[in-house]
Amino acid sequence: DARVTQTPRHKVTEMGQEVTMRCQPILGHNTVFWYRQTMMQGLELLAYFRNRAPLDDSGMPKDRFSAEMPDATLATLKIQPSEPRDSAVYFCASGLRLLAGGPYEQYFGPGTRLTVT
Amino acid sequence: KNQVEQSPQSLIILEGKNCTLQCNYTVSPFSNLRWYKQDTGRGPVSLTIMTFSENTKSNGRYTATLDADTKQSSLHITASQLSDSASYICVVSATGANNLFFGTGTRLTVIP
């Protein structure tokens, strides 16, 4: 049963600390998405990669957030320095096109719940 | 301005009853519309994806409709079960720009 895995599942850290979240996409999926979800804002797309190349990171605060995909089995989202307003659940999703030129079917991981105090 | 609005914000229904959730959008140019189910503490799970040419799609007891002219979609749940209790999120994609626009969701509670 292939699924997206994310670590850690929960993270509590102090303001100013670096936070790294990891995602292992489903084998064979060539697209990886990072989302953030808060009660106030709902789901927001932060960035996504296709074939490990960043395609769009316009939803991400560039001064403190960075996303990378060092290999096909690992995607990372890093926050440095973290701030209380970064507290949220961060989801990774991996995707596959259903048809050529069609939309991606996305499979979400369980999320990382981040609390910055 | 590209927006997705969902209604109602929350809904409580009796087990076995049907319900319909609404999604109105102003996203243009339209590419596709997705409905997701998100259980508490879990990631969203895709229920349906509809492109411009599709006006209805079913997934078990879930049936989504799309009217691209009025820019409205609905998700109909038939014979609700306790396990249908979740948030249902409507997401609309714009063509070409790879932009996704999210509704804030409808929180459905099914009670016995």
Interface residues (C-beta under 8 A of the other chain):
Chain A: V4 G42 L43 E44 L45 Y48 L55 D56 F91 A93 L98 G102 P103 E105 Q106 Y107 F108 G109 P110 G111
Chain B: S31 N32 R34 R42 G43 P44 V45 S46 I49 T51 I89 V91 S93 N98 L100 F102 G103 T104 G105
